[in-house]
Amino acid sequence: MQSYLDILVTIVPFIIWMYLIFFYAQKKTRFNNFFWTNKVILENQKFKLSTLKNKHSICIIIPARNEEKYIADTIKSLLSQKINKFILIVNDNSIDATTEEALKTFKKEKFAKFKILNGKKLPNEWSGKVWALKQGVDWAIKKKFSHFLFIDSDIILKKNIVLKTLNFMNERKLSMLSLMAKLKCTTIWECFLIPPFIYFFQKLYPFSIVNIPKEKLAAAAGGFILCRSELFRKKNLFNLIKNKIIDDCNIAKIIKSNGNAIWLGLTRMVESKRSYSELREIWKMVSRTAFEQLNHSIILLLISIFGMIVIYLLPLINLFFQSNSYLIVMNLLSIFLMNMSFLPTAKFYNIRWIFFILLPFSSFVYMLMTISSAYNYYFKSGNVWKGRNYQ
């Protein structure tokens, strides 16, 4: 006779996957807000493209710390945008040739509407990127810009993407629009871990719910955030999140909580050129923020570990230890539902089938990264990113 434990460890993951696929992130169970679909791709949205470029002045704020490898290509892609723009680079205490590369690019392209702001020393109570963004807004808010565009220094923008997002914002009456940059996905480690990273983010912050004004859930992707400048005129909002490592989601939370409409989506028109050829590079990126995402709570850490094991690993493990045909079928159904939910993201990144079926193993690595993030927080001097320790 099959033990109750075998039945339990099979039924629980199946029920959870049924809930995640058909009921999670649903608004009144209308089955139109699936967290795992790609209906939130900007290119698939219907909106009118008009000539707004002369009605708006945009300050593009780029926090840059040791980005000599990417900054020139980022600037060139910005210069191709046919809009009224000013480029502000906040040099966040770089020790490489970031500033020199930027100046050389501006001179070569004969572009004069820019400023390189040398950032002040990082105060103890501030996180690095937030401190750079705060200084950029402090400078830009004194000017008459209609919008701020915050982008990372490894981002490449495709033709007319800024103009398109301006149109989309105006038509939807949005105060903030954020696009998840398409991360580089060519190396083995990138194919193994980057699509699951996007998938887990969408599961944690269902875009369709984020984009409903009356819902409290808020999120953003820091690679591309376009805001109305009026949001910062009374108060520099970055002052409110000075010690936060996750700047994008926290700033989105403040903006939405003040009654402003926001929108978060995917796109192929904003790309990151940063490469992660080794596991340790992705490990550092994830562990930097993973434990903060759990509010530095050991209880939430244990719950998340338990949840990852039950949802992603148990159905696969059960196949090797169970002989009952009904339970085997149910485990296979759980695995099928898991893969079905991951399929849109896998197709978006065009990864090979071998990486597609490795999602349970990817989830295990992410579980280890989260544990590592907590370990560094409590037993080391914090998680390290770009030469800085974050405690």
Secondary structure, DSSP 8 states (H G I E B T S, - for coil): ---HHHHHHHHHHHHHHHHHHHTTT-STT-S---TT--TTBGGGS-------TTT-EEEEEEEESS-TTTHHHHHHHHHTS-SEEEEEEEE-S-SSSHHHHHHHHHHHTT--SEEEEE-----TTS-HHHHHHHHHHHHHTTS--SEEEEE-TTEEE-TTHHHHHHHHHHHHT-SEEEEEEE----SHHHHHHHHHHHHHHHHHS-HHHHT-TTS------TTEEEEEGGGGTSS-GGGGGTT-S-HHHHHHHHHHHTT--EEEEEEEEEEE-----SHHHHHHHHHHHHHHHTTT-HHHHHHHHHHHIIIIIHHHHHHHH---HHHHHHHHHHHHHHHHHHHHHHHHHT--HHHHTTHHHHHHHHHHHHHHHHHHHHHSS-EEETTEEE-
